[in-house]
Amino acid sequence: MESIENLLCRLGLQAVKELFGLEAKESDIQLQKTDKRFEGDITLVVFPFVKAARKSPEETGKAIGEYLQGHCPDITAFNTVKGFLNLCIAPTYWIASMDSARREDPHQQKTGGKPVVIEYSSPNTNKPLHLGHIRNNLLGWSVAEILKANGLPVKKVNLVNDRGIHICKSMLAWLKWGNGETPQSSGMKGDHLVGKYYVIFSNHLKEESGQILAQNPGMEKEEAERQTPLMQEAQRMLKKWEEGDKETRELWQKMNTWVYEGFDETYRQLGIDFDKTYYESDTYLLGKSMVQEGLEKGVLIRKEDGSVWADLRDEGLDEKLLLRKDGTSVYMTQDLGTARLRQQEFDAEKLIYVVGNEQNYHFDVLKRVLRKLGYPWAEKITHLSYGMVELPEGKMKSREGTVVDADDLMEKMAQTAKETSEEIQKRKEGNTAGAAAAANAQANAAARNDKELEKLYADLGLGALKYFILKVDPVKNMLFNPKESIDFNGNTGPFLQYTHARICSLLRKGGFQDTTPVPFRNEGLPLSEKEKSLIQNLLAYPGVLKQAGLQYSPALIANYLYDLAKDFNGFYQDTPVLREADENLRAFRLALVQFTGMILKKGLGLLGIVAPEQM
């Protein structure tokens, strides 16, 4: 069934052409929900056509309104307020549209064509995943799911930064101060254990560089760190690794294996997956060969000390290091190799990198260097830049061990969800009006075993975490407050989860599930303002989904779902459903409830949030 928006757009273009001789574009037709102060459902902005009409805005709106009403029987009335044409749409249209839409999957089937490759996570193997990684993973995974729901073929990939000076820091610290400690001997997850030695290295480095700074007051901190015996030893270890030294490689493999096992456990708990994982240790050599090709072509330069650079000064940037003077590679080197390898493997339509905004410059340079090297597919690279996550107490710092560990945070969120649920239960038990509801909740809890309750609390905790992070526009920095994220009444994940559970309960009481469409007849059904508003909101979902895909923004889905849940709860409080005496009207309202539950579940699924059937 053609949407009212598409119909009005088509007829609107036709109207201005026939009435005013204007060949307008689709973008000239601006439609919006009618202001609640005025009568109407959809408003057409007529200002773009006033000049061609040679009439006042009110007269222009009146002319277009009469044309539309004459060509569309679903328009029952209209009024103009200055340059705004407010259109009243027949209740039968809204009900028929809802009936048609609820029988179709709003998520499109995958189309053919080249895939969109989206990289996210990209952890370093010198520390466990933390809150910043959580935003990266949730954003990347959700964008991938949104693109798939828009019918695009998608490949989700991870690049593990498993080599480099930062990895050698953890390795060297373990050799010096580890005394053979392992995950088994310590009882620590492998990624946590390796992260512990990264912090130990940093502490010793701070001590050594502090001594140098004390002797050389004018020296920069970075230069002092480079001169420390500890950092020089780490650089020698990196060179031995790149030369294939047997002992260094064996230690590297052992410690990385510990980390991978830890990462996999965190990914499973977070609900994150990948189609393919790349490793920097496999791609940096291809990057180095590309740098060599660039030298041979004369588009890169080798300096007197042996280091290799890309000169981007004629493009308004500076020189970018690609190989150090000792021949070891940098991040840019492996990113060149990884990009080329992915393009060869997937022949991608687009290469999307989900990386924090502190790397904006890096990805600008990556595209420019690839262009210099003669790769036209460099234009396919898109950096999905996102803001940093901060806590009420400030920024996190890995080197100082002040990060919020992802595993600890997920555990804390589940515990907070449990405590919040129990607190609500106690308030209900202490409230005479809520005694029946409390008794019912107790009966439900008794019927569920501890394992089911544990899963529910984990789902609520993760729902709170994921929604709180994803509802924020990706480009913005955000402040994460765990206590604020779990609230069953606010703009939170648990509020949406509770709304879905309420819908499922209502359907069960009405004798239906959330799968088979509730049958009703669209004959003489009245339509209240709350019902109409809810239908309009539901019919808007495909448009929101499309925009979320175009903007790579799960926040559009998250905030749409919150508005939908608020709309539903307003409808539910004011409108009898199971108590409705008219059988057909009761069935229609149950169908509306069911459709709302379907869209909530679909949308929450794109955010990676479980939609519980009971709470």
C-alpha positions as CSV (number, residue, x, y, z in Angstrom):
1,M,0.0,0.0,0.0
2,E,1.4,3.4,-1.0
3,S,2.3,5.5,2.0
4,I,0.4,8.8,2.4
5,E,3.7,10.7,2.3
6,N,4.6,9.2,-1.1
7,L,1.0,9.9,-2.4
8,L,1.1,13.5,-1.2
9,C,4.5,14.0,-2.7
10,R,3.4,12.7,-6.1
11,L,0.1,14.6,-6.1
12,G,1.8,17.8,-4.7
13,L,4.3,17.8,-7.6
14,Q,1.4,17.3,-10.0
15,A,-0.6,20.1,-8.3
16,V,2.1,22.8,-8.6
17,K,2.8,21.9,-12.2
18,E,-0.9,22.0,-13.3
19,L,-1.8,25.0,-11.1
20,F,1.3,27.2,-11.3
21,G,3.3,25.7,-14.2
22,L,6.2,24.9,-11.8
23,E,8.4,21.8,-12.4
24,A,9.3,21.2,-8.8
25,K,11.6,18.6,-7.4
26,E,10.7,15.9,-4.7
27,S,12.9,17.8,-2.3
28,D,10.6,20.8,-2.6
29,I,7.7,18.9,-1.1
30,Q,8.2,19.3,2.7
31,L,5.8,17.2,4.8
32,Q,5.6,17.2,8.6
33,K,3.3,16.1,11.4
34,T,0.7,18.8,12.0
35,D,1.2,21.0,15.1
36,K,-1.2,19.8,17.8
37,R,-2.6,23.3,18.1
38,F,-4.3,23.0,14.7
39,E,-6.6,20.5,13.1
40,G,-4.9,18.0,10.8
41,D,-2.6,15.0,10.5
42,I,0.0,16.0,7.9
43,T,1.2,19.5,7.0
44,L,2.6,20.5,3.6
45,V,4.8,23.6,3.7
46,V,3.7,25.8,0.8
47,F,6.3,28.6,1.0
48,P,8.5,27.1,-1.9
49,F,5.6,27.6,-4.3
50,V,4.4,31.1,-3.4
51,K,6.5,32.9,-5.9
52,A,5.4,30.7,-8.8
53,A,1.7,30.9,-7.7
54,R,1.9,34.7,-7.5
55,K,-0.5,34.5,-4.5
56,S,-0.3,34.9,-0.8
57,P,0.8,31.9,1.3
58,E,-2.8,31.3,2.4
59,E,-4.2,31.5,-1.1
60,T,-1.4,29.2,-2.4
61,G,-2.2,26.7,0.3
62,K,-5.9,26.8,-0.4
63,A,-5.4,26.2,-4.1
64,I,-3.1,23.2,-3.4
65,G,-5.5,21.9,-0.7
66,E,-8.5,21.9,-3.1
67,Y,-6.4,20.1,-5.8
68,L,-5.2,17.4,-3.3
69,Q,-8.7,16.9,-1.9
70,G,-10.1,16.5,-5.4
71,H,-7.6,13.9,-6.3
72,C,-7.3,12.0,-3.1
73,P,-10.5,10.7,-1.4
74,D,-8.5,10.0,1.8
75,I,-8.2,13.7,2.4
76,T,-11.4,14.6,4.3
77,A,-10.6,18.3,5.0
78,F,-7.9,20.9,5.1
79,N,-7.0,24.3,6.5
80,T,-4.2,26.8,5.9
81,V,-2.3,28.7,8.6
82,K,0.0,31.2,6.9
83,G,2.3,29.1,4.7
84,F,1.3,25.7,6.2
85,L,-1.4,23.5,4.6
86,N,-2.8,21.2,7.2
87,L,-4.4,18.0,5.8
88,C,-7.0,15.8,7.6
89,I,-6.7,12.1,6.6
90,A,-9.6,9.7,6.9
91,P,-9.5,7.2,9.8
92,T,-10.0,4.3,7.3
93,Y,-6.7,5.2,5.6
94,W,-4.7,5.0,8.8
95,I,-6.3,1.7,9.9
96,A,-5.9,0.2,6.4
97,S,-2.2,1.3,6.3
98,M,-1.6,-0.2,9.7
99,D,-3.2,-3.4,8.7
100,S,-1.1,-3.6,5.6
101,A,2.2,-2.7,7.3
102,R,1.9,-5.1,10.2
103,R,1.8,-8.1,7.7
104,E,5.1,-7.1,6.2
105,D,8.7,-7.3,7.5
106,P,9.9,-3.7,7.7
107,H,13.5,-5.0,7.4
108,Q,14.4,-5.6,3.7
109,Q,15.9,-8.8,2.4
110,K,19.5,-8.6,1.4
111,T,20.0,-7.3,-2.1
112,G,22.9,-8.3,-4.4
113,G,25.9,-6.1,-5.2
114,K,29.2,-5.3,-3.6
115,P,29.3,-5.5,0.2
116,V,29.8,-2.7,2.7
117,V,32.8,-3.7,4.9
118,I,32.6,-2.2,8.3
119,E,35.5,-2.5,10.8
120,Y,34.9,-2.0,14.5
121,S,36.5,-3.1,17.8
122,S,40.1,-3.0,16.7
123,P,41.6,-3.8,20.1
124,N,45.2,-3.8,21.2
125,T,46.5,-7.0,22.7
126,N,48.1,-5.2,25.6
127,K,45.0,-4.6,27.6
128,P,41.4,-5.7,28.2
129,L,38.4,-4.1,26.5
130,H,37.1,-1.1,28.3
131,L,34.2,1.4,28.2
132,G,35.6,3.2,25.2
133,H,35.8,-0.2,23.3
134,I,32.2,-0.9,24.3
135,R,31.0,2.3,22.5
136,N,33.1,1.3,19.5
137,N,31.7,-2.3,19.4
138,L,28.1,-1.3,20.0
139,L,28.2,1.4,17.4
140,G,29.9,-0.7,14.8
141,W,27.7,-3.8,15.3
142,S,24.5,-1.7,15.4
143,V,25.4,0.2,12.2
144,A,26.1,-3.1,10.5
145,E,22.7,-4.4,11.5
146,I,21.0,-1.2,10.4
147,L,22.6,-1.4,7.0
148,K,21.6,-5.1,6.7
149,A,18.0,-4.1,7.6
150,N,18.1,-1.6,4.7
151,G,18.9,-4.5,2.4
152,L,22.7,-4.0,2.0
153,P,25.2,-6.9,2.0
154,V,27.5,-6.3,4.9
155,K,30.7,-7.8,6.1
156,K,31.6,-7.1,9.8
157,V,35.4,-7.2,10.4
158,N,37.8,-6.8,13.2
159,L,41.4,-5.7,13.0
160,V,43.4,-6.9,16.0
161,N,46.4,-4.7,16.7
162,D,48.6,-7.5,17.9
163,R,52.1,-6.1,17.2
164,G,54.0,-2.9,17.9
165,I,55.7,-1.1,20.7
166,H,52.7,-1.1,23.0
167,I,52.6,-4.9,22.8
168,C,56.3,-5.1,23.5
169,K,55.8,-3.0,26.7
170,S,53.5,-5.7,28.2
171,M,55.8,-8.5,27.1
172,L,58.9,-6.8,28.5
173,A,57.2,-6.0,31.8
174,W,56.1,-9.7,32.1
175,L,59.6,-10.9,31.5
176,K,61.1,-8.5,34.1
177,W,58.5,-8.7,36.8
178,G,56.1,-11.5,36.0
179,N,57.8,-14.4,37.7
180,G,56.1,-16.8,35.3
181,E,52.5,-15.7,36.2
182,T,49.8,-17.1,34.0
183,P,46.0,-16.8,33.8
184,Q,45.7,-20.2,35.4
185,S,48.1,-19.5,38.3
186,S,46.6,-16.0,39.0
187,G,42.9,-16.8,38.3
188,M,42.8,-13.7,36.1
189,K,41.3,-13.5,32.6
190,G,44.2,-13.5,30.1
191,D,43.5,-10.0,28.8
192,H,43.3,-8.6,32.3
193,L,46.7,-10.2,33.2
194,V,48.4,-8.8,30.1
195,G,46.8,-5.4,30.8
196,K,48.2,-5.5,34.4
197,Y,51.8,-5.7,33.0
198,Y,51.1,-2.8,30.6
199,V,50.3,-0.7,33.6
200,I,53.4,-2.0,35.4
201,F,55.6,-1.0,32.5
202,S,54.1,2.5,32.4
203,N,54.7,2.9,36.2
204,H,58.4,2.0,35.8
205,L,58.7,4.2,32.7
206,K,57.3,7.1,34.6
207,E,59.8,6.6,37.4
208,E,62.8,6.4,35.0
209,S,61.7,9.4,32.8
210,G,61.1,11.4,36.0
211,Q,64.7,10.9,37.0
212,I,65.8,12.1,33.5
213,L,63.5,15.1,33.7
214,A,64.9,16.1,37.1
215,Q,68.3,16.2,35.6
216,N,67.1,18.0,32.4
217,P,64.4,20.5,33.5
218,G,63.8,21.9,30.0
219,M,63.3,18.5,28.3
220,E,60.0,17.3,26.9
221,K,58.3,14.4,28.6
222,E,58.2,12.3,25.4
223,E,61.9,12.8,24.8
224,A,62.7,11.8,28.4
225,E,60.7,8.6,27.9
226,R,62.5,7.8,24.7
227,Q,65.8,8.1,26.5
228,T,64.9,5.7,29.3
229,P,66.7,2.3,29.4
230,L,63.3,0.7,29.6
231,M,61.9,2.2,26.5
232,Q,65.1,1.6,24.5
233,E,64.9,-2.1,25.6
234,A,61.2,-2.2,24.4
235,Q,62.3,-0.8,21.0
236,R,65.0,-3.5,20.7
237,M,62.4,-6.1,21.5
238,L,60.2,-4.7,18.7
239,K,63.1,-4.9,16.2
240,K,63.8,-8.5,17.3
241,W,60.1,-9.3,16.8
242,E,60.1,-7.9,13.2
243,E,63.3,-9.8,12.5
244,G,61.5,-13.0,13.5
245,D,63.6,-13.8,16.7
246,K,62.3,-17.2,17.9
247,E,62.1,-16.5,21.7
248,T,60.5,-13.1,21.2
249,R,57.9,-14.6,18.8
250,E,57.1,-17.5,21.2
251,L,56.5,-15.1,24.1
252,W,54.4,-12.9,21.8
253,Q,52.2,-15.9,20.7
254,K,51.8,-17.1,24.3
255,M,50.7,-13.7,25.7
256,N,48.4,-12.9,22.7
257,T,46.7,-16.3,23.1
258,W,45.8,-15.3,26.7
259,V,44.4,-12.1,25.4
260,Y,42.3,-13.7,22.6
261,E,40.6,-16.0,25.0
262,G,39.7,-13.1,27.2
263,F,38.4,-11.0,24.3
264,D,36.2,-13.9,23.0
265,E,34.6,-14.2,26.4
266,T,33.9,-10.4,26.5
267,Y,32.5,-10.4,22.9
268,R,30.1,-13.3,23.7
269,Q,28.8,-11.5,26.7
270,L,28.4,-8.2,24.9
271,G,26.6,-10.0,22.0
272,I,29.2,-8.9,19.3
273,D,30.3,-10.9,16.4
274,F,32.4,-10.6,13.2
275,D,32.5,-12.2,9.8
276,K,36.3,-12.0,9.7
277,T,39.2,-11.0,11.9
278,Y,42.4,-9.5,10.6
279,Y,45.7,-9.3,12.5
280,E,48.1,-6.5,12.1
281,S,51.0,-9.0,12.3
282,D,49.6,-10.4,9.0
283,T,48.9,-7.1,7.2
284,Y,51.9,-4.9,8.1
285,L,54.2,-6.7,5.7
286,L,51.9,-5.9,2.8
287,G,51.9,-2.3,4.0
288,K,55.7,-2.3,4.0
289,S,55.7,-3.6,0.4
290,M,53.3,-0.8,-0.6
291,V,55.7,1.7,0.9
292,Q,58.5,0.2,-1.1
293,E,56.4,0.5,-4.3
294,G,55.8,4.2,-3.4
295,L,59.6,4.7,-3.1
296,E,60.2,3.1,-6.4
297,K,57.5,5.3,-8.0
298,G,59.0,8.4,-6.4
299,V,55.8,9.4,-4.6
300,L,57.3,8.7,-1.1
301,I,60.6,9.9,0.2
302,R,63.4,8.3,2.2
303,K,65.3,10.7,4.6
304,E,69.0,10.6,5.5
305,D,68.3,8.6,8.6
306,G,66.6,5.8,6.6
307,S,63.0,6.7,7.6
308,V,60.3,6.8,4.9
309,W,57.7,9.6,4.7
310,A,54.7,10.8,2.7
311,D,55.0,14.5,1.9
312,L,51.5,15.9,2.1
313,R,52.5,19.6,2.5
314,D,51.2,20.5,-1.0
315,E,47.8,19.2,0.2
316,G,47.7,21.5,3.3
317,L,49.0,18.8,5.7
318,D,52.5,17.8,6.8
319,E,54.9,14.9,6.4
320,K,53.6,11.5,7.6
321,L,56.0,8.8,8.9
322,L,55.5,5.4,7.2
323,L,58.6,3.5,8.3
324,R,60.9,4.4,11.2
325,K,64.6,4.7,10.7
326,D,65.2,1.2,12.0
327,G,62.8,-0.2,9.4
328,T,60.0,-0.9,11.8
329,S,56.4,0.0,10.7
330,V,53.8,2.3,12.3
331,Y,50.0,2.1,12.4
332,M,49.7,3.8,9.0
333,T,51.8,1.1,7.4
334,Q,49.5,-1.8,8.5
335,D,46.4,0.3,7.7
336,L,47.7,0.6,4.1
337,G,48.1,-3.2,3.9
338,T,44.8,-4.0,5.6
339,A,42.8,-1.6,3.3
340,R,44.4,-3.2,0.2
341,L,43.8,-6.7,1.4
342,R,40.1,-6.0,2.2
343,Q,39.6,-4.4,-1.2
344,Q,41.2,-7.4,-2.9
345,E,39.0,-9.9,-0.9
346,F,35.6,-8.1,-1.0
347,D,35.8,-5.6,-3.9
348,A,33.8,-3.5,-1.5
349,E,31.3,-0.8,-2.3
350,K,32.4,1.1,0.8
351,L,35.1,0.5,3.5
352,I,33.8,1.9,6.8
353,Y,36.1,2.4,9.8
354,V,34.5,2.9,13.2
355,V,37.2,4.7,15.1
356,G,37.2,7.5,17.7
357,N,37.4,11.1,16.6
358,E,41.0,11.4,17.9
359,Q,41.9,9.5,14.7
360,N,40.3,11.9,12.2
361,Y,43.6,13.1,10.9
362,H,44.9,9.5,10.6
363,F,42.1,8.5,8.2
364,D,42.4,11.7,6.2
365,V,46.1,10.9,5.7
366,L,45.3,7.2,4.9
367,K,43.1,8.2,2.0
368,R,45.6,10.7,0.7
369,V,48.5,8.3,0.9
370,L,46.5,5.6,-0.9
371,R,45.7,8.2,-3.6
372,K,49.4,9.0,-3.9
373,L,50.2,5.3,-4.3
374,G,47.6,5.1,-7.2
375,Y,44.7,3.3,-5.6
376,P,41.4,4.8,-6.9
377,W,39.3,2.8,-4.4
378,A,40.7,5.1,-1.6
379,E,37.6,7.2,-2.2
380,K,35.5,4.2,-0.8
381,I,37.0,4.7,2.6
382,T,34.7,6.3,5.2
383,H,35.7,7.1,8.7
384,L,32.7,6.8,11.1
385,S,34.1,9.1,13.7
386,Y,32.6,9.0,17.2
387,G,33.1,11.0,20.4
388,M,34.8,9.9,23.5
389,V,33.1,8.3,26.5
390,E,33.8,10.0,29.8
391,L,32.8,9.2,33.4
392,P,31.5,11.6,36.0
393,E,35.0,11.6,37.5
394,G,36.7,12.4,34.1
395,K,38.6,10.8,31.3
396,M,39.9,7.2,31.4
397,K,43.7,6.5,31.0
398,S,44.9,3.0,30.1
399,R,48.5,3.7,31.0
400,E,47.5,4.7,34.5
401,G,45.0,1.8,34.9
402,T,42.1,4.1,35.4
403,V,39.9,2.7,32.6
404,V,36.5,1.1,33.3
405,D,36.9,-2.5,32.4
406,A,34.2,-3.9,30.1
407,D,33.7,-7.2,32.0
408,D,33.4,-5.4,35.3
409,L,31.0,-2.9,33.9
410,M,28.7,-5.6,32.4
411,E,28.7,-7.4,35.8
412,K,27.9,-4.2,37.6
413,M,25.1,-3.3,35.2
414,A,23.5,-6.7,35.8
415,Q,23.8,-6.3,39.6
416,T,22.3,-2.8,39.4
417,A,19.4,-4.1,37.3
418,K,18.7,-6.7,40.0
419,E,18.9,-4.2,42.8
420,T,16.7,-1.7,40.9
421,S,14.1,-4.5,40.2
422,E,14.0,-5.6,43.8
423,E,13.7,-2.0,45.0
424,I,10.7,-1.5,42.7
425,Q,9.2,-4.7,44.0
426,K,9.5,-3.6,47.6
427,R,7.8,-0.3,46.9
428,K,4.9,-2.2,45.2
429,E,4.6,-4.5,48.2
430,G,4.5,-1.4,50.5
431,N,1.8,0.2,48.5
432,T,-1.8,-1.0,49.0
433,A,-2.8,0.0,45.5
434,G,0.0,-2.1,44.1
435,A,-0.5,-5.2,46.3
436,A,-2.2,-7.2,43.6
437,A,0.5,-6.3,41.1
438,A,3.1,-7.2,43.6
439,A,1.5,-10.6,44.3
440,N,1.3,-11.3,40.6
441,A,5.0,-10.3,40.2
442,Q,6.0,-12.6,43.1
443,A,4.1,-15.5,41.5
444,N,5.9,-14.9,38.2
445,A,9.3,-14.8,40.0
446,A,8.5,-17.9,41.9
447,A,7.7,-19.7,38.7
448,R,11.1,-18.8,37.2
449,N,14.3,-20.4,38.4
450,D,17.4,-18.6,39.5
451,K,19.0,-19.1,36.1
452,E,16.2,-17.4,34.3
453,L,16.2,-14.5,36.7
454,E,20.0,-14.2,36.3
455,K,19.5,-14.0,32.5
456,L,16.8,-11.4,32.9
457,Y,19.0,-9.2,35.0
458,A,21.9,-9.6,32.6
459,D,19.5,-8.7,29.7
460,L,18.3,-5.6,31.6
461,G,21.8,-4.5,32.5
462,L,23.0,-4.9,28.9
463,G,19.9,-3.2,27.6
464,A,20.5,-0.3,29.9
465,L,24.2,0.0,28.9
466,K,23.6,-0.4,25.1
467,Y,20.7,2.0,24.9
468,F,22.4,4.7,27.1
469,I,25.4,4.6,24.7
470,L,23.6,4.2,21.4
471,K,20.9,6.9,22.0
472,V,23.7,9.6,21.8
473,D,24.6,10.9,18.4
474,P,27.8,9.1,17.4
475,V,29.7,12.4,16.8
476,K,29.1,13.7,20.3
477,N,31.2,13.0,23.4
478,M,29.2,11.4,26.1
479,L,29.1,11.1,29.8
480,F,28.2,7.6,31.0
481,N,26.5,7.4,34.4
482,P,25.5,3.8,35.2
483,K,22.9,4.8,37.8
484,E,21.1,7.0,35.3
485,S,21.0,4.3,32.6
486,I,18.8,1.9,34.6
487,D,15.5,3.6,35.1
488,F,12.2,1.9,34.3
489,N,10.4,5.2,33.6
490,G,13.0,7.4,31.8
491,N,14.6,7.4,28.4
492,T,16.4,4.1,29.0
493,G,16.7,0.6,27.7
494,P,14.8,-1.0,30.6
495,F,11.8,1.3,30.0
496,L,11.6,0.0,26.4
497,Q,12.1,-3.6,27.6
498,Y,9.4,-3.2,30.2
499,T,7.1,-1.7,27.6
500,H,7.7,-4.8,25.3
501,A,7.0,-7.1,28.2
502,R,3.8,-5.3,29.0
503,I,2.7,-5.7,25.4
504,C,3.4,-9.4,25.5
505,S,1.5,-9.8,28.7
506,L,-1.5,-8.0,27.2
507,L,-1.5,-10.2,24.2
508,R,-1.3,-13.4,26.3
509,K,-4.3,-12.2,28.3
510,G,-6.1,-11.5,25.1
511,G,-5.3,-15.0,23.8
512,F,-2.8,-14.1,21.2
513,Q,1.0,-14.2,20.7
514,D,3.3,-11.8,19.0
515,T,3.5,-13.7,15.7
516,T,0.1,-14.5,14.2
517,P,-1.7,-11.2,13.2
518,V,-4.8,-10.4,15.2
519,P,-7.7,-10.4,12.8
520,F,-10.2,-7.5,12.7
521,R,-12.5,-5.8,10.2
522,N,-11.9,-2.2,9.0
523,E,-15.5,-1.3,9.0
524,G,-16.9,1.8,10.8
525,L,-14.1,1.7,13.4
526,P,-13.7,4.9,15.4
527,L,-10.2,6.2,15.7
528,S,-9.1,8.3,18.7
529,E,-6.3,10.8,18.6
530,K,-4.1,8.5,20.7
531,E,-4.7,5.6,18.3
532,K,-4.0,7.7,15.3
533,S,-0.8,9.2,16.7
534,L,0.4,5.7,17.6
535,I,-0.4,4.4,14.0
536,Q,1.4,7.4,12.5
537,N,4.5,6.7,14.7
538,L,4.5,3.0,13.7
539,L,4.2,3.8,10.0
540,A,7.2,6.2,10.3
541,Y,9.6,3.3,11.2
542,P,10.7,2.4,7.7
543,G,11.7,6.1,7.0
544,V,13.6,6.3,10.3
545,L,15.4,3.0,9.4
546,K,16.4,4.4,6.0
547,Q,17.7,7.7,7.6
548,A,19.6,5.7,10.3
549,G,21.3,3.8,7.5
550,L,22.2,6.9,5.5
551,Q,23.6,8.7,8.6
552,Y,25.2,5.6,10.2
553,S,23.3,6.6,13.4
554,P,21.7,4.0,15.8
555,A,20.7,7.1,17.8
556,L,17.9,7.7,15.3
557,I,16.5,4.2,16.0
558,A,17.0,4.5,19.8
559,N,15.2,7.9,20.1
560,Y,12.4,6.8,17.7
561,L,11.8,3.7,19.9
562,Y,11.6,5.9,23.0
563,D,9.0,8.1,21.3
564,L,7.1,5.1,20.2
565,A,7.1,3.6,23.7
566,K,5.9,6.9,25.2
567,D,3.1,7.0,22.6
568,F,2.1,3.4,23.3
569,N,2.0,4.0,27.1
570,G,-0.2,7.1,26.6
571,F,-2.5,5.1,24.4
572,Y,-2.6,2.2,26.9
573,Q,-3.4,4.3,29.9
574,D,-6.3,6.1,28.2
575,T,-7.8,3.4,26.0
576,P,-9.5,0.2,27.1
577,V,-8.2,-2.8,25.2
578,L,-9.2,-6.1,26.9
579,R,-12.1,-4.3,28.7
580,E,-13.5,-3.0,25.4
581,A,-17.1,-4.5,24.9
582,D,-17.2,-4.2,21.1
583,E,-15.5,-7.3,19.8
584,N,-14.2,-5.9,16.6
585,L,-12.9,-2.7,18.2
586,R,-11.2,-4.9,20.9
587,A,-9.5,-6.9,18.1
588,F,-8.3,-3.8,16.3
589,R,-6.7,-2.4,19.5
590,L,-5.1,-5.8,20.2
591,A,-3.7,-5.7,16.6
592,L,-2.4,-2.2,17.2
593,V,-0.7,-3.4,20.4
594,Q,0.7,-6.4,18.6
595,F,2.1,-4.2,15.8
596,T,3.7,-1.9,18.4
597,G,5.4,-4.9,20.0
598,M,6.7,-6.1,16.6
599,I,8.3,-2.7,15.8
600,L,9.8,-2.4,19.3
601,K,11.3,-5.9,19.1
602,K,12.7,-5.2,15.6
603,G,14.2,-1.9,16.6
604,L,15.7,-3.1,19.8
605,G,17.2,-6.0,17.9
606,L,19.1,-3.5,15.7
607,L,20.6,-2.1,18.9
608,G,21.5,-5.5,20.2
609,I,19.0,-5.3,23.0
610,V,16.9,-8.3,24.1
611,A,13.1,-7.7,24.2
612,P,11.9,-9.7,27.2
613,E,8.4,-11.3,27.0
614,Q,7.9,-11.0,30.8
615,M,9.6,-9.1,33.6
